[in-house]
Amino acid sequence: MLTGSSIGTFIPRIDLFALLSNMQIPEWGIDWLKHEQVALMAALIAYRTGLFTLG
């Protein structure tokens, strides 16, 4: 079960890496990706503190 779970999460990551490594991402896309981690962390903190709920 552990091996299957590992493979199930590993394959999409490798596929995405392979896809993006062959693409030429425009400058605006690079700038947008720089803010993705901050936005994700802010959303997680807001959800955990009860500022908003899903559903």
Rosetta blueprint (number, residue, H / E / L):
1 M L
2 L H
3 T H
4 G H
5 S H
6 S H
7 I H
8 G H
9 T H
10 F H
11 I H
12 P H
13 R H
14 I H
15 D H
16 L H
17 F H
18 A H
19 L H
20 L H
21 S H
22 N L
23 M L
24 Q L
25 I L
26 P L
27 E H
28 W H
29 G H
30 I H
31 D H
32 W H
33 L H
34 K H
35 H L
36 E H
37 Q H
38 V H
39 A H
40 L H
41 M H
42 A H
43 A H
44 L H
45 I H
46 A H
47 Y H
48 R H
49 T H
50 G L
51 L L
52 F L
53 T L
54 L L
55 G L
